[in-house]
Amino acid sequence: MDLVWWEIAILVVAGFGAGLVNVMAGGGSILTVPIMMFLGMPGPVANGTNRITIVAHNASAMVTYLKHGIPHAKLCLTLTLVAIPPAILGAWLSTKLNNEQFEGLLAIVMVAVLILMQAPQAKKVGSHEDQPQNLALGHVLMAAAGFWGGFIQIGMGFVVLPIMHRVIGLSLVNTNILKVFIIFTYTLLAVFVFAATSEVLWLVGAIAGIGNIAGGIVGAKLTLSHGETLIRKVLTLAIIGMIIKLLFFP
């Protein structure tokens, strides 16, 4: 895929927006995947290529977290291990979708994410209650989440947060930390599944990944109280526009 300067600029901006949204609201892939498709990339290829941006974003966060240690390291390991096999299966199954099937599924997913975004969100503050519980159920749900993460990834933050925070009982701070390690690991493996069975455009993913890392850094530093609210409103409008496009103007 040959890129001209304005396509590179769009990828960087989309990656930046996705990184910003991932930190402050969640669901950043709902920006990068459609943008890649708008640039002429088939849906399944965009799905695989987008994983490079996810790996880059989570790797940059891991560097920071590793300096301060990993809370509940054993739990992080077991949750990661149960997520990997279904994630690999999900990635493999997603490569079997043709472009029309992927676009139809993407429209449905975006509607679901739009609904989830309107639900009340837990406040992003630390919690003193951080005792893991319901571990069997939590691991089963994480396996299901892993399948979804490997299959299409979009909206994964809205899936993982309630599993780790509300079911397992981890604080939101530790939930965000462990989420980074889990998603990084299975996504890295999923990239190779896509590369082996479908197609991954490494340069496109790397360009968007640069923007994604920058957006994540800026998002982490933003302290304005209305920041998340504003991003959610913009993201909502973007999602509605994409749903209309996918359903009525394929």
C-alpha positions, -999 to 999 in steps of 0.1 A, spaced: 0 0 0 17 32 -12 10 62 10 11 99 1 19 126 26 -17 134 35 -25 97 41 5 95 65 -8 126 83 -43 111 86 -28 78 101 -7 97 126 -37 119 137 -60 89 139 -34 70 159 -30 101 182 -67 103 187 -70 66 194 -42 68 220 -59 97 237 -93 80 237 -78 48 250 -64 65 281 -93 88 288 -124 69 276 -116 36 260 -124 23 225 -95 39 205 -96 11 179 -130 24 168 -111 53 152 -80 36 137 -98 6 120 -123 27 101 -97 52 90 -75 24 76 -106 12 57 -113 47 44 -77 47 30 -86 17 9 -76 -12 32 -99 -42 33 -116 -46 66 -99 -79 76 -65 -64 67 -72 -33 87 -82 -55 117 -49 -72 116 -28 -41 109 -45 -22 138 -30 -47 163 4 -31 157 -9 2 171 -23 -17 201 10 -34 208 29 0 205 4 18 228 5 -9 255 43 -14 252 48 23 260 26 20 290 43 -11 302 77 7 303 62 31 329 45 4 349 75 -19 351 95 8 368 70 7 397 64 -30 398 34 -51 388 6 -55 414 -9 -89 417 18 -103 394 6 -140 398 -30 -130 390 -17 -110 360 1 -141 347 -28 -165 351 -53 -140 335 -29 -136 306 -25 -173 302 -62 -180 300 -67 -152 275 -40 -163 251 -55 -195 235 -90 -180 228 -74 -148 215 -53 -168 190 -85 -187 180 -104 -154 177 -77 -139 155 -76 -170 132 -114 -169 128 -114 -132 120 -91 -139 91 -118 -161 76 -142 -131 72 -146 -115 38 -148 -77 36 -186 -75 35 -189 -97 65 -164 -77 84 -181 -44 76 -214 -57 87 -200 -71 119 -181 -38 125 -213 -18 122 -230 -40 148 -200 -37 171 -200 0 168 -236 2 178 -229 -20 208 -199 2 218 -221 33 214 -246 19 238 -219 9 263 -204 44 262 -237 59 274 -237 37 305 -225 53 337 -188 48 342 -170 42 374 -149 72 386 -112 68 378 -100 70 414 -79 46 434 -97 22 457 -86 8 490 -106 -24 483 -82 -44 462 -86 -80 474 -90 -104 444 -122 -125 446 -144 -146 424 -112 -158 407 -128 -188 389 -155 -167 373 -130 -139 366 -107 -163 347 -136 -178 326 -148 -143 317 -112 -132 308 -110 -162 285 -142 -150 267 -127 -115 266 -95 -129 251 -115 -144 223 -132 -111 216 -98 -93 218 -83 -116 192 -113 -116 170 -119 -78 166 -105 -60 197 -128 -29 193 -144 -20 226 -121 -43 246 -116 -17 274 -154 -17 280 -152 -55 285 -120 -59 306 -127 -31 331 -159 -46 346 -144 -81 347 -113 -70 367 -129 -42 387 -164 -54 395 -161 -92 393 -125 -98 406 -125 -67 428 -93 -50 418 -90 -12 422 -93 8 390 -57 18 392 -45 -19 393 -71 -29 368 -56 -4 342 -21 -17 350 -29 -54 346 -50 -47 315 -20 -33 297 1 -64 303 -28 -88 293 -37 -70 261 -1 -65 251 7 -102 254 -22 -117 235 -22 -89 209 15 -95 201 7 -131 194 -24 -122 174 -3 -100 151 17 -131 141 -15 -150 135 -28 -123 111 6 -121 94 7 -159 89 -29 -164 77 -39 -131 62 -20 -98 57 -6 -72 79 7 -38 65 36 -32 89 45 3 77 9 15 80 6 0 115 39 15 126 29 50 114 -4 49 132 14 34 162 37 65 165 6 87 168 -10 62 192 20 64 216 20 102 215 -17 103 221 -14 80 251 13 101 266 -7 133 262 -39 116 275 -21 104 306 -10 139 314 -43 157 308 -59 168 340 -87 189 328 -119 177 344 -140 180 312 -114 161 290 -130 127 291 -165 142 286 -154 161 256 -137 131 241 -167 109 246 -189 134 228 -166 136 198 -161 99 197 -199 94 199 -204 116 168 -176 98 150 -192 64 158 -226 75 146 -211 87 113 -192 54 108 -224 34 115 -243 53 89 -215 49 64 -211 12 69 -248 4 68 -260 27 41 -230 36 20 -208 5 18 
